[in-house]
């Protein structure tokens, strides 16, 4: 941005207001670190507790964040969001929304103006091409799968899985950002006739011009966004028209920030499918988010993180995140 417009806008930038402590001020918190993710609990003066889950953080990071937000009112989750970033923001935002929902005696999506739907389409990771594993997950209720592929095995793997799956099953091909843009373009062309839902993170996003060439030359939909953490990063992807599915990572991006990104994506007629490899709390947060945005498409739901029936998860009906928390499972 040119210097003069930037200077003008900085002069008009709103200041973060300071709120006096109320009855629901954040009083304390606790952090659990598991092998795969971190869980936090925030507690208010009024005795309410809220939970959040995110990518692994250190205890010192949690204590630093807690010192920033202590004595802030738990319902000021949008203001608190601006004080933090990355995984810490994601966990704190979830915990504060959990408290806000409990105070309102309503699920989070009702606090955020939903619901936009009454059930959430689910997708399970399928790390191998073993039809027996897919059959097990189909019996558990899944009808969509995310499958890791590379340029050499994608066509064979998807063809074999389609034959084994039968009708009514969809596949997302996961490149995990390991291909070059040229390889990603070749892969998109090779699988086009097999109609995957989309090709997920086929290559790094370092060169948007090279990535845009993939979308210009192929009709296979592309999903990107797992490495982005701020709405501005998502906006750049959308403005360049290089993606068809926005994939914010629930372990690194907060519910509030994903809602902001989803609003930008809606302008570009782009679907939002949050990426989730977490546990029950992150999955519950994803379900609440799905019901609060109109352009939601589907959610990664790891097996066991939520009940699945006929390819969908039901919306939690209880206040806040809507799930029972068992702290003993992380101790």
Secondary structure as GFF3:
##gff-version 3
##sequence-region A 1 331
A	DSSP	alpha_helix	3	11	.	.	.	ID=ss1
A	DSSP	beta_strand	26	33	.	.	.	ID=ss2
A	DSSP	beta_strand	38	44	.	.	.	ID=ss3
A	DSSP	beta_strand	49	54	.	.	.	ID=ss4
A	DSSP	alpha_helix	59	69	.	.	.	ID=ss5
A	DSSP	alpha_helix	77	81	.	.	.	ID=ss6
A	DSSP	alpha_helix	86	104	.	.	.	ID=ss7
A	DSSP	alpha_helix	108	111	.	.	.	ID=ss8
A	DSSP	beta_strand	119	126	.	.	.	ID=ss9
A	DSSP	alpha_helix	131	139	.	.	.	ID=ss10
A	DSSP	beta_strand	144	148	.	.	.	ID=ss11
A	DSSP	alpha_helix	154	165	.	.	.	ID=ss12
A	DSSP	beta_strand	170	174	.	.	.	ID=ss13
A	DSSP	alpha_helix	181	190	.	.	.	ID=ss14
A	DSSP	three_ten_helix	192	194	.	.	.	ID=ss15
A	DSSP	beta_strand	198	200	.	.	.	ID=ss16
A	DSSP	alpha_helix	208	217	.	.	.	ID=ss17
A	DSSP	beta_strand	222	224	.	.	.	ID=ss18
A	DSSP	alpha_helix	231	239	.	.	.	ID=ss19
A	DSSP	beta_strand	245	246	.	.	.	ID=ss20
A	DSSP	alpha_helix	255	267	.	.	.	ID=ss21
A	DSSP	beta_strand	271	272	.	.	.	ID=ss22
A	DSSP	alpha_helix	280	290	.	.	.	ID=ss23
A	DSSP	beta_strand	299	300	.	.	.	ID=ss24
A	DSSP	beta_strand	312	314	.	.	.	ID=ss25
A	DSSP	three_ten_helix	327	329	.	.	.	ID=ss26
###
